[in-house]
Amino acid sequence: MKKVYIRTFGCQMNEYDSDKMLSVLAENEELEQVSEPENADIILFNTCSVREKAQEKVFSDLGRVRKFKEKNPNIIIGVGGCVASQEGDVIVERAPYVDVVFGPQTLHRLPQLIDDKKHTGKAQVDISFPEIEKFDHIPAAKVTGGSAFISIMEGCSKYCSFCVVPYTRGEEFSRPLEDVLTEIVGLAQQGVKEVNLLGQNVNAYRGEMPDGGICDFAQLLRIVHEVPGIERMRFTTSHPREFSEAIIDCYRDLPKLVSHLHLPIQSGSDRVLSAMKRGYTALEYKSIIRKLRKYRPDLCLSSDFIVGFPGETEAEFAQTLKLVQDIAFDLSYVFIYSPRPGTPAANLPDDTPNDEKVRRLEALNEVIEAETRRINASMVGTVQRCLVEGVSKKDPNQMQARTANNRVVNFVGNPRLIHQMVDIEITESFTFSLRGNLLINED
């Protein structure tokens, strides 16, 4: 039995891809996933290039596993993901002990790349963009949990000035509707209660239908809503430019669609948004949220923010701060701008001191976390329909569940409830979690 170690960096898309790497390797031989690289026969790094110095972090990690290769030349070391796509042959040039380099769209070729390396003795690099071929060769999803990610599309064609994704994952392409539904029905038959539709920009989904027509994202939501066994639907990540009226109407009509949305805005300043090439204004974004909250007053909204974008003034940061207060964002991701090689924004002059960027980051996080605490406190005394995920990370004598608005709830319950939907009365709130009591004791 081969032992595999996979280290995953970055987003949920990468987590999905790491699971698929394991699946394609397991088709050929029996595998065991291990938590430490020194115990592995195959060491894989699934990389993300969104943040600053991502490449150097990869080479640092590779340096730490080099000693295992020196002790055992038969160990396979591979680099996948966006840094692999961006760097390609450079990875092997700088780290000649690396055996395989593959991009997000070629992970399905991993077994063949490893075989070719063994037969030729030469490192294998494949960072091409074969699009839908990946999904044709990935094994059918097999899960042991109550929730599952389903990749419905990949790539991005928005070309925001700060973002490297279009260059590392390619242009947007959508999986055919029939393929997506086949996967979801199969997951439901395995006991999955919640699906999370995944993509760089899910609301740009345009999947081919069996009759040759095109299914957009709003139609897909309505179709998935009718799949027997599926009780809850999520999606991530979406773009304000394509958050259509038809998608908004889904929040009116589809009770299985959760009242939690991650919709990145990045900045509250129209000038900064224009420099980022986001394609919308702060007012247009607020209009989307106003329409959504007409149907879902309790909608919890999380987002992405970049502070210290080149040229951002104190007044423009204040506009972001005000937007956050006006909209009442839930727990969100706040980043200090980091230039990504090859992106247009990397060439913009940046004269804001780092100390000032850190101050803005902390100020924004403080406002957002205060709202998160307020939302959590408001849930005390309510009954929440929750999906039990497993044993609590804080207390092995308790269970952990997740609410529709993405809160972790710790409660006393029987482990046989794992992967089931239960009703929990919320009794205490904390900054990042809740505590509650199982309403109907099912022990």
DRENDO-1510 file (C-alpha; in Angstrom, 1 decimal, always signed):
<recs>
REC; n; res; u; v; w
REC; 1; MET; +0.0; +0.0; +0.0 .
REC; 2; LYS; +1.4; +3.4; -1.1 .
REC; 3; LYS; +1.3; +6.3; +1.4 .
REC; 4; VAL; +0.4; +9.7; +0.1 .
REC; 5; TYR; +0.9; +13.1; +1.7 .
REC; 6; ILE; -0.9; +16.1; +0.2 .
REC; 7; ARG; -0.4; +19.6; +1.4 .
REC; 8; THR; -3.1; +22.0; +0.2 .
REC; 9; PHE; -2.7; +25.8; +0.0 .
REC; 10; GLY; -5.4; +28.4; -0.6 .
REC; 11; CYS; -9.1; +28.1; -1.5 .
REC; 12; GLN; -11.9; +25.6; -1.4 .
REC; 13; MET; -11.3; +24.9; -5.1 .
REC; 14; ASN; -7.8; +23.6; -4.1 .
REC; 15; GLU; -9.3; +21.5; -1.4 .
REC; 16; TYR; -11.6; +20.0; -4.0 .
REC; 17; ASP; -8.7; +19.4; -6.3 .
REC; 18; SER; -6.6; +17.7; -3.6 .
REC; 19; ASP; -9.5; +15.2; -3.0 .
REC; 20; LYS; -9.5; +14.5; -6.7 .
REC; 21; MET; -5.7; +13.9; -6.8 .
REC; 22; LEU; -6.2; +11.3; -4.2 .
REC; 23; SER; -9.1; +9.8; -6.1 .
REC; 24; VAL; -7.2; +9.5; -9.4 .
REC; 25; LEU; -4.2; +7.9; -7.7 .
REC; 26; ALA; -6.4; +5.5; -5.8 .
REC; 27; GLU; -7.9; +4.2; -9.1 .
REC; 28; ASN; -4.5; +2.5; -9.9 .
REC; 29; GLU; -3.4; +1.2; -6.5 .
REC; 30; GLU; -4.4; +1.0; -2.9 .
REC; 31; LEU; -3.5; +4.2; -1.0 .
REC; 32; GLU; -3.3; +5.5; +2.5 .
REC; 33; GLN; -3.3; +9.3; +3.1 .
REC; 34; VAL; -0.8; +10.3; +5.8 .
REC; 35; SER; -0.4; +13.5; +7.8 .
REC; 36; GLU; +3.4; +13.8; +7.7 .
REC; 37; PRO; +5.6; +13.9; +4.6 .
REC; 38; GLU; +8.4; +11.7; +6.2 .
REC; 39; ASN; +6.0; +8.8; +6.2 .
REC; 40; ALA; +5.0; +9.1; +2.5 .
REC; 41; ASP; +5.9; +7.4; -0.8 .
REC; 42; ILE; +4.2; +10.2; -2.7 .
REC; 43; ILE; +4.5; +13.9; -1.6 .
REC; 44; LEU; +2.3; +16.4; -3.3 .
REC; 45; PHE; +2.0; +20.2; -2.9 .
REC; 46; ASN; -1.3; +21.6; -4.2 .
REC; 47; THR; -0.3; +25.3; -4.5 .
REC; 48; CYS; -2.1; +28.7; -4.6 .
REC; 49; SER; -0.5; +31.8; -6.1 .
REC; 50; VAL; -3.1; +34.4; -5.0 .
REC; 51; ARG; -1.0; +35.7; -2.1 .
REC; 52; GLU; +2.4; +37.4; -2.1 .
REC; 53; LYS; +5.5; +35.2; -2.1 .
REC; 54; ALA; +3.5; +32.1; -2.9 .
REC; 55; GLN; +6.3; +30.8; -5.1 .
REC; 56; GLU; +9.0; +31.2; -2.5 .
REC; 57; LYS; +6.8; +29.4; +0.1 .
REC; 58; VAL; +6.6; +26.5; -2.3 .
REC; 59; PHE; +10.3; +26.3; -2.8 .
REC; 60; SER; +10.8; +26.5; +1.0 .
REC; 61; ASP; +8.5; +23.6; +1.5 .
REC; 62; LEU; +10.2; +21.6; -1.2 .
REC; 63; GLY; +13.5; +22.3; +0.5 .
REC; 64; ARG; +12.2; +20.7; +3.7 .
REC; 65; VAL; +11.2; +17.5; +1.9 .
REC; 66; ARG; +14.3; +17.2; -0.1 .
REC; 67; LYS; +16.0; +15.2; +2.7 .
REC; 68; PHE; +13.4; +12.5; +2.4 .
REC; 69; LYS; +14.2; +12.1; -1.3 .
REC; 70; GLU; +17.9; +11.9; -0.6 .
REC; 71; LYS; +17.3; +9.1; +1.8 .
REC; 72; ASN; +14.9; +7.3; -0.5 .
REC; 73; PRO; +15.2; +8.2; -4.2 .
REC; 74; ASN; +12.0; +6.2; -5.0 .
REC; 75; ILE; +9.8; +8.8; -3.3 .
REC; 76; ILE; +7.8; +10.8; -5.8 .
REC; 77; ILE; +7.6; +14.6; -5.2 .
REC; 78; GLY; +5.0; +16.6; -7.1 .
REC; 79; VAL; +3.9; +20.2; -7.4 .
REC; 80; GLY; +0.4; +21.0; -8.6 .
REC; 81; GLY; -2.0; +23.9; -8.6 .
REC; 82; CYS; -1.6; +27.5; -9.6 .
REC; 83; VAL; +2.1; +28.1; -8.7 .
REC; 84; ALA; +2.8; +25.0; -10.8 .
REC; 85; SER; +0.8; +26.5; -13.7 .
REC; 86; GLN; +2.6; +29.8; -13.3 .
REC; 87; GLU; +6.2; +28.5; -12.9 .
REC; 88; GLY; +6.2; +25.3; -14.9 .
REC; 89; ASP; +9.7; +24.1; -15.8 .
REC; 90; VAL; +11.2; +26.7; -13.5 .
REC; 91; ILE; +10.2; +24.5; -10.6 .
REC; 92; VAL; +12.3; +21.6; -11.9 .
REC; 93; GLU; +15.2; +23.9; -12.7 .
REC; 94; ARG; +15.3; +25.3; -9.2 .
REC; 95; ALA; +14.4; +22.0; -7.5 .
REC; 96; PRO; +15.7; +19.2; -9.7 .
REC; 97; TYR; +14.5; +16.6; -7.2 .
REC; 98; VAL; +10.9; +17.3; -8.1 .
REC; 99; ASP; +9.4; +14.5; -10.2 .
REC; 100; VAL; +6.1; +15.9; -11.6 .
REC; 101; VAL; +4.7; +19.4; -12.1 .
REC; 102; PHE; +1.0; +19.6; -13.1 .
REC; 103; GLY; -1.6; +22.4; -13.4 .
REC; 104; PRO; -5.2; +22.6; -12.1 .
REC; 105; GLN; -6.5; +21.3; -15.4 .
REC; 106; THR; -4.1; +18.3; -15.7 .
REC; 107; LEU; -4.4; +16.7; -12.2 .
REC; 108; HIS; -6.2; +13.8; -13.8 .
REC; 109; ARG; -3.0; +13.0; -15.7 .
REC; 110; LEU; -1.1; +12.5; -12.4 .
REC; 111; PRO; -0.8; +8.7; -12.5 .
REC; 112; GLN; +0.5; +8.8; -16.1 .
REC; 113; LEU; +3.0; +11.6; -15.2 .
REC; 114; ILE; +4.3; +9.5; -12.3 .
REC; 115; ASP; +4.6; +6.4; -14.6 .
REC; 116; ASP; +6.4; +8.4; -17.3 .
REC; 117; LYS; +8.8; +9.8; -14.7 .
REC; 118; LYS; +9.6; +6.2; -13.5 .
REC; 119; HIS; +10.1; +4.9; -17.0 .
REC; 120; THR; +12.1; +7.8; -18.4 .
REC; 121; GLY; +13.9; +9.0; -15.3 .
REC; 122; LYS; +13.0; +12.6; -16.4 .
REC; 123; ALA; +10.9; +15.0; -14.6 .
REC; 124; GLN; +7.4; +15.4; -16.2 .
REC; 125; VAL; +5.8; +18.9; -16.6 .
REC; 126; ASP; +2.2; +19.3; -17.9 .
REC; 127; ILE; +0.6; +22.6; -17.2 .
REC; 128; SER; -1.7; +22.7; -20.3 .
REC; 129; PHE; -5.4; +23.8; -20.3 .
REC; 130; PRO; -7.4; +20.8; -21.7 .
REC; 131; GLU; -10.6; +22.2; -20.1 .
REC; 132; ILE; -13.4; +19.6; -19.7 .
REC; 133; GLU; -11.1; +16.6; -20.2 .
REC; 134; LYS; -10.2; +16.8; -16.5 .
REC; 135; PHE; -13.8; +16.0; -15.4 .
REC; 136; ASP; -14.1; +13.2; -18.0 .
REC; 137; HIS; -11.3; +11.4; -16.3 .
REC; 138; ILE; -11.8; +12.1; -12.6 .
REC; 139; PRO; -13.5; +9.1; -10.8 .
REC; 140; ALA; -17.0; +9.5; -9.6 .
REC; 141; ALA; -17.3; +11.2; -6.2 .
REC; 142; LYS; -17.3; +9.0; -3.1 .
REC; 143; VAL; -17.8; +10.8; +0.2 .
REC; 144; THR; -18.2; +9.8; +3.8 .
REC; 145; GLY; -19.6; +13.2; +5.0 .
REC; 146; GLY; -23.0; +14.9; +4.9 .
REC; 147; SER; -21.7; +17.8; +2.8 .
REC; 148; ALA; -19.8; +17.8; -0.5 .
REC; 149; PHE; -18.2; +20.2; -3.0 .
REC; 150; ILE; -19.2; +19.9; -6.6 .
REC; 151; SER; -17.0; +21.8; -9.1 .
REC; 152; ILE; -19.4; +23.2; -11.8 .
REC; 153; MET; -16.9; +25.4; -13.7 .
REC; 154; GLU; -13.3; +26.5; -13.6 .
REC; 155; GLY; -11.2; +29.4; -14.7 .
REC; 156; CYS; -12.1; +33.1; -14.8 .
REC; 157; SER; -12.4; +35.6; -17.7 .
REC; 158; LYS; -12.8; +38.8; -15.6 .
REC; 159; TYR; -9.1; +39.7; -15.6 .
REC; 160; CYS; -9.2; +41.9; -12.5 .
REC; 161; SER; -6.0; +43.9; -12.5 .
REC; 162; PHE; -4.7; +42.4; -9.2 .
REC; 163; CYS; -5.6; +38.7; -9.9 .
REC; 164; VAL; -3.5; +35.9; -11.3 .
REC; 165; VAL; -6.3; +33.3; -11.6 .
REC; 166; PRO; -7.1; +33.8; -15.3 .
REC; 167; TYR; -3.4; +33.1; -16.1 .
REC; 168; THR; -3.0; +30.0; -13.9 .
REC; 169; ARG; -6.5; +28.4; -14.3 .
REC; 170; GLY; -7.4; +29.6; -17.7 .
REC; 171; GLU; -10.6; +31.1; -19.1 .
REC; 172; GLU; -14.0; +30.3; -17.8 .
REC; 173; PHE; -15.4; +26.9; -18.9 .
REC; 174; SER; -18.5; +25.1; -17.5 .
REC; 175; ARG; -19.2; +21.5; -17.1 .
REC; 176; PRO; -22.2; +20.1; -19.0 .
REC; 177; LEU; -25.4; +20.2; -17.0 .
REC; 178; GLU; -25.8; +16.4; -17.3 .
REC; 179; ASP; -22.4; +15.8; -15.7 .
REC; 180; VAL; -23.0; +18.1; -12.8 .
REC; 181; LEU; -26.4; +16.5; -12.1 .
REC; 182; THR; -25.1; +13.0; -12.4 .
REC; 183; GLU; -22.5; +13.8; -9.7 .
REC; 184; ILE; -25.0; +15.5; -7.4 .
REC; 185; VAL; -27.5; +12.6; -7.7 .
REC; 186; GLY; -24.8; +10.1; -6.9 .
REC; 187; LEU; -23.8; +12.1; -3.9 .
REC; 188; ALA; -27.3; +12.3; -2.7 .
REC; 189; GLN; -27.6; +8.5; -3.0 .
REC; 190; GLN; -24.6; +8.2; -0.8 .
REC; 191; GLY; -26.3; +10.2; +1.9 .
REC; 192; VAL; -25.0; +13.7; +1.2 .
REC; 193; LYS; -27.5; +16.3; +2.5 .
REC; 194; GLU; -25.7; +19.5; +1.5 .
REC; 195; VAL; -24.0; +20.5; -1.7 .
REC; 196; ASN; -21.7; +23.4; -2.3 .
REC; 197; LEU; -21.4; +24.4; -6.0 .
REC; 198; LEU; -17.9; +25.5; -6.6 .
REC; 199; GLY; -16.0; +27.6; -9.1 .
REC; 200; GLN; -13.9; +30.7; -9.5 .
REC; 201; ASN; -17.0; +32.6; -10.6 .
REC; 202; VAL; -20.0; +30.2; -10.3 .
REC; 203; ASN; -22.6; +32.7; -11.5 .
REC; 204; ALA; -20.9; +32.8; -14.9 .
REC; 205; TYR; -22.0; +29.1; -15.3 .
REC; 206; ARG; -23.2; +28.3; -18.7 .
REC; 207; GLY; -23.5; +24.5; -19.0 .
REC; 208; GLU; -24.5; +22.7; -22.1 .
REC; 209; MET; -27.8; +20.8; -21.9 .
REC; 210; PRO; -28.7; +17.5; -23.5 .
REC; 211; ASP; -30.9; +19.2; -26.0 .
REC; 212; GLY; -28.0; +21.6; -27.1 .
REC; 213; GLY; -29.4; +24.5; -25.1 .
REC; 214; ILE; -27.5; +26.4; -22.4 .
REC; 215; CYS; -28.3; +26.2; -18.7 .
REC; 216; ASP; -27.3; +29.4; -16.7 .
REC; 217; PHE; -26.6; +29.4; -13.0 .
REC; 218; ALA; -30.1; +30.4; -11.9 .
REC; 219; GLN; -31.5; +27.5; -13.8 .
REC; 220; LEU; -28.9; +25.2; -12.3 .
REC; 221; LEU; -29.9; +26.2; -8.8 .
REC; 222; ARG; -33.6; +25.5; -9.5 .
REC; 223; ILE; -32.7; +22.1; -10.9 .
REC; 224; VAL; -30.4; +21.1; -8.0 .
REC; 225; HIS; -33.1; +22.2; -5.6 .
REC; 226; GLU; -35.3; +19.4; -6.8 .
REC; 227; VAL; -32.8; +16.6; -6.4 .
REC; 228; PRO; -34.2; +14.1; -3.9 .
REC; 229; GLY; -32.1; +13.9; -0.7 .
REC; 230; ILE; -30.5; +17.3; -1.0 .
REC; 231; GLU; -31.6; +19.5; +1.8 .
REC; 232; ARG; -29.3; +22.4; +1.6 .
REC; 233; MET; -27.5; +24.3; -1.1 .
REC; 234; ARG; -24.5; +26.7; -1.1 .
REC; 235; PHE; -22.2; +28.1; -3.7 .
REC; 236; THR; -18.9; +29.9; -3.8 .
REC; 237; THR; -17.4; +32.1; -5.2 .
REC; 238; SER; -19.5; +34.6; -7.2 .
REC; 239; HIS; -18.9; +37.9; -8.9 .
REC; 240; PRO; -21.1; +41.0; -8.5 .
REC; 241; ARG; -21.0; +41.7; -12.3 .
REC; 242; GLU; -23.0; +38.5; -13.0 .
REC; 243; PHE; -25.3; +38.4; -10.0 .
REC; 244; SER; -28.4; +38.6; -12.1 .
REC; 245; GLU; -32.0; +39.2; -11.2 .
REC; 246; ALA; -32.7; +35.6; -12.0 .
REC; 247; ILE; -30.2; +34.5; -9.3 .
REC; 248; ILE; -31.7; +37.0; -6.8 .
REC; 249; ASP; -35.1; +35.5; -7.5 .
REC; 250; CYS; -33.7; +32.1; -6.4 .
REC; 251; TYR; -33.5; +33.5; -2.9 .
REC; 252; ARG; -37.2; +34.2; -3.0 .
REC; 253; ASP; -38.2; +30.8; -4.4 .
REC; 254; LEU; -35.7; +28.2; -3.2 .
REC; 255; PRO; -35.9; +27.4; +0.6 .
REC; 256; LYS; -33.0; +25.0; +0.3 .
REC; 257; LEU; -30.7; +27.8; -0.8 .
REC; 258; VAL; -29.0; +28.9; +2.5 .
REC; 259; SER; -29.3; +32.5; +3.8 .
REC; 260; HIS; -25.5; +32.9; +3.6 .
REC; 261; LEU; -23.6; +34.4; +0.7 .
REC; 262; HIS; -20.0; +35.1; +0.0 .
REC; 263; LEU; -19.9; +37.9; -2.6 .
REC; 264; PRO; -16.5; +39.6; -2.9 .
REC; 265; ILE; -16.5; +43.4; -3.3 .
REC; 266; GLN; -12.8; +44.2; -2.6 .
REC; 267; SER; -13.3; +47.9; -1.9 .
REC; 268; GLY; -15.9; +50.6; -1.1 .
REC; 269; SER; -14.2; +53.2; -3.3 .
REC; 270; ASP; -15.4; +53.5; -6.9 .
REC; 271; ARG; -12.1; +54.8; -8.1 .
REC; 272; VAL; -10.3; +51.8; -6.5 .
REC; 273; LEU; -12.9; +49.4; -8.0 .
REC; 274; SER; -12.3; +50.9; -11.4 .
REC; 275; ALA; -8.5; +50.5; -11.0 .
REC; 276; MET; -9.1; +46.9; -10.0 .
REC; 277; LYS; -11.2; +46.5; -13.2 .
REC; 278; ARG; -14.0; +45.0; -11.1 .
REC; 279; GLY; -16.8; +46.3; -13.4 .
REC; 280; TYR; -19.3; +47.6; -10.9 .
REC; 281; THR; -19.7; +50.5; -8.4 .
REC; 282; ALA; -20.2; +50.4; -4.7 .
REC; 283; LEU; -23.8; +51.6; -5.3 .
REC; 284; GLU; -24.5; +48.7; -7.8 .
REC; 285; TYR; -23.1; +46.3; -5.2 .
REC; 286; LYS; -25.4; +47.7; -2.5 .
REC; 287; SER; -28.3; +47.4; -4.8 .
REC; 288; ILE; -27.8; +43.7; -5.2 .
REC; 289; ILE; -27.7; +43.3; -1.4 .
REC; 290; ARG; -30.8; +45.4; -0.9 .
REC; 291; LYS; -32.7; +43.2; -3.4 .
REC; 292; LEU; -31.5; +40.0; -1.7 .
REC; 293; ARG; -32.4; +41.2; +1.8 .
REC; 294; LYS; -35.9; +42.0; +0.6 .
REC; 295; TYR; -36.4; +38.3; +0.2 .
REC; 296; ARG; -34.0; +37.2; +3.0 .
REC; 297; PRO; -33.8; +39.8; +5.7 .
REC; 298; ASP; -31.6; +37.5; +7.8 .
REC; 299; LEU; -29.1; +37.0; +5.0 .
REC; 300; CYS; -25.5; +36.8; +6.3 .
REC; 301; LEU; -23.1; +38.2; +3.9 .
REC; 302; SER; -19.3; +37.6; +3.8 .
REC; 303; SER; -16.9; +39.1; +1.4 .
REC; 304; ASP; -13.3; +39.7; +0.3 .
REC; 305; PHE; -11.5; +43.0; +0.9 .
REC; 306; ILE; -8.1; +44.3; -0.3 .
REC; 307; VAL; -6.6; +47.2; +1.7 .
REC; 308; GLY; -3.7; +49.2; +0.5 .
REC; 309; PHE; -4.3; +48.7; -3.2 .
REC; 310; PRO; -1.9; +51.0; -5.1 .
REC; 311; GLY; -3.0; +54.6; -4.8 .
REC; 312; GLU; -5.6; +53.9; -2.1 .
REC; 313; THR; -6.0; +57.1; -0.1 .
REC; 314; GLU; -7.2; +57.4; +3.5 .
REC; 315; ALA; -10.5; +58.9; +2.2 .
REC; 316; GLU; -11.0; +55.9; -0.1 .
REC; 317; PHE; -10.3; +53.5; +2.8 .
REC; 318; ALA; -12.8; +55.4; +4.8 .
REC; 319; GLN; -15.4; +54.7; +2.0 .
REC; 320; THR; -14.7; +50.9; +2.4 .
REC; 321; LEU; -15.1; +51.2; +6.2 .
REC; 322; LYS; -18.4; +53.0; +5.7 .
REC; 323; LEU; -19.6; +50.4; +3.2 .
REC; 324; VAL; -18.8; +47.6; +5.7 .
REC; 325; GLN; -20.8; +49.4; +8.4 .
REC; 326; ASP; -23.7; +50.1; +6.1 .
REC; 327; ILE; -24.1; +46.6; +4.7 .
REC; 328; ALA; -23.2; +44.9; +8.0 .
REC; 329; PHE; -20.9; +42.2; +6.6 .
REC; 330; ASP; -20.4; +39.0; +8.4 .
REC; 331; LEU; -17.0; +37.4; +9.0 .
REC; 332; SER; -15.0; +38.1; +5.9 .
REC; 333; TYR; -11.5; +37.8; +4.4 .
REC; 334; VAL; -9.3; +41.0; +4.6 .
REC; 335; PHE; -6.0; +41.1; +2.8 .
REC; 336; ILE; -3.2; +43.6; +2.4 .
REC; 337; TYR; -2.6; +44.1; -1.3 .
REC; 338; SER; +0.3; +42.0; -2.7 .
REC; 339; PRO; +1.5; +42.4; -6.2 .
REC; 340; ARG; +1.2; +39.3; -8.3 .
REC; 341; PRO; +3.8; +38.9; -11.1 .
REC; 342; GLY; +2.3; +39.4; -14.6 .
REC; 343; THR; -0.8; +41.3; -13.5 .
REC; 344; PRO; -1.5; +44.9; -14.6 .
REC; 345; ALA; -1.7; +46.2; -11.0 .
REC; 346; ALA; +1.9; +44.9; -10.3 .
REC; 347; ASN; +3.1; +47.9; -12.4 .
REC; 348; LEU; +1.2; +50.6; -10.5 .
REC; 349; PRO; +3.1; +52.9; -8.1 .
REC; 350; ASP; +2.5; +52.1; -4.5 .
REC; 351; ASP; +3.6; +54.7; -2.0 .
REC; 352; THR; +1.5; +53.7; +1.0 .
REC; 353; PRO; +3.7; +52.6; +4.0 .
REC; 354; ASN; +3.2; +49.1; +5.1 .
REC; 355; ASP; +2.5; +50.2; +8.7 .
REC; 356; GLU; -0.5; +52.2; +7.3 .
REC; 357; LYS; -1.7; +49.1; +5.4 .
REC; 358; VAL; -1.5; +47.0; +8.5 .
REC; 359; ARG; -3.5; +49.7; +10.4 .
REC; 360; ARG; -6.2; +49.6; +7.8 .
REC; 361; LEU; -6.3; +45.9; +7.9 .
REC; 362; GLU; -6.8; +45.8; +11.6 .
REC; 363; ALA; -9.4; +48.6; +11.6 .
REC; 364; LEU; -11.5; +46.8; +9.0 .
REC; 365; ASN; -11.2; +43.4; +10.7 .
REC; 366; GLU; -12.3; +45.1; +14.0 .
REC; 367; VAL; -15.5; +46.4; +12.5 .
REC; 368; ILE; -16.3; +43.1; +10.7 .
REC; 369; GLU; -15.7; +41.0; +13.8 .
REC; 370; ALA; -17.9; +43.2; +15.9 .
REC; 371; GLU; -20.7; +42.5; +13.4 .
REC; 372; THR; -20.0; +38.8; +13.6 .
REC; 373; ARG; -20.3; +38.9; +17.3 .
REC; 374; ARG; -23.6; +40.8; +17.1 .
REC; 375; ILE; -25.0; +38.2; +14.6 .
REC; 376; ASN; -23.9; +35.4; +16.9 .
REC; 377; ALA; -25.5; +37.0; +19.9 .
REC; 378; SER; -28.7; +37.5; +18.1 .
REC; 379; MET; -29.0; +33.8; +17.4 .
REC; 380; VAL; -29.1; +32.9; +21.1 .
REC; 381; GLY; -32.6; +31.5; +21.9 .
REC; 382; THR; -33.3; +30.6; +18.3 .
REC; 383; VAL; -33.7; +27.1; +16.9 .
REC; 384; GLN; -31.3; +26.3; +14.0 .
REC; 385; ARG; -31.5; +23.5; +11.5 .
REC; 386; CYS; -27.9; +22.2; +11.5 .
REC; 387; LEU; -25.8; +19.6; +9.7 .
REC; 388; VAL; -23.7; +17.5; +12.1 .
REC; 389; GLU; -20.2; +17.4; +10.8 .
REC; 390; GLY; -18.3; +15.4; +13.4 .
REC; 391; VAL; -16.8; +15.4; +16.9 .
REC; 392; SER; -16.1; +18.9; +18.2 .
REC; 393; LYS; -12.6; +20.2; +17.7 .
REC; 394; LYS; -12.7; +21.9; +21.1 .
REC; 395; ASP; -14.2; +19.1; +23.2 .
REC; 396; PRO; -14.1; +15.4; +22.2 .
REC; 397; ASN; -17.1; +14.8; +24.4 .
REC; 398; GLN; -19.3; +17.1; +22.2 .
REC; 399; MET; -20.4; +17.1; +18.6 .
REC; 400; GLN; -20.0; +19.8; +16.0 .
REC; 401; ALA; -22.6; +21.0; +13.6 .
REC; 402; ARG; -23.0; +23.9; +11.1 .
REC; 403; THR; -26.0; +26.2; +10.7 .
REC; 404; ALA; -27.4; +27.4; +7.4 .
REC; 405; ASN; -25.6; +30.7; +7.9 .
REC; 406; ASN; -22.3; +29.0; +8.3 .
REC; 407; ARG; -21.9; +29.0; +12.1 .
REC; 408; VAL; -20.2; +26.2; +14.0 .
REC; 409; VAL; -22.3; +24.9; +16.9 .
REC; 410; ASN; -20.9; +22.7; +19.6 .
REC; 411; PHE; -23.4; +20.5; +21.4 .
REC; 412; VAL; -23.8; +17.2; +23.4 .
REC; 413; GLY; -25.0; +14.4; +21.2 .
REC; 414; ASN; -24.6; +10.9; +20.0 .
REC; 415; PRO; -21.9; +10.3; +17.3 .
REC; 416; ARG; -24.4; +8.4; +15.2 .
REC; 417; LEU; -25.9; +11.8; +14.4 .
REC; 418; ILE; -22.8; +12.7; +12.3 .
REC; 419; HIS; -23.9; +13.7; +8.8 .
REC; 420; GLN; -27.5; +14.1; +9.8 .
REC; 421; MET; -29.7; +17.2; +9.9 .
REC; 422; VAL; -30.8; +18.1; +13.5 .
REC; 423; ASP; -32.5; +21.0; +15.3 .
REC; 424; ILE; -30.4; +22.8; +17.9 .
REC; 425; GLU; -31.4; +25.6; +20.3 .
REC; 426; ILE; -28.6; +28.1; +20.6 .
REC; 427; THR; -27.7; +28.8; +24.2 .
REC; 428; GLU; -24.4; +30.7; +24.0 .
REC; 429; SER; -22.5; +32.7; +21.5 .
REC; 430; PHE; -18.8; +33.4; +21.0 .
REC; 431; THR; -16.9; +35.3; +18.3 .
REC; 432; PHE; -16.4; +32.4; +16.0 .
REC; 433; SER; -18.8; +29.7; +17.2 .
REC; 434; LEU; -22.0; +28.9; +19.1 .
REC; 435; ARG; -23.1; +26.4; +21.7 .
REC; 436; GLY; -26.5; +24.8; +21.9 .
REC; 437; ASN; -28.7; +21.9; +23.0 .
REC; 438; LEU; -30.1; +19.2; +20.8 .
REC; 439; LEU; -33.9; +19.9; +20.7 .
REC; 440; ILE; -34.9; +16.2; +20.4 .
REC; 441; ASN; -32.6; +13.8; +22.1 .
REC; 442; GLU; -32.0; +11.1; +19.5 .
REC; 443; ASP; -29.7; +8.9; +21.6 .
</recs>
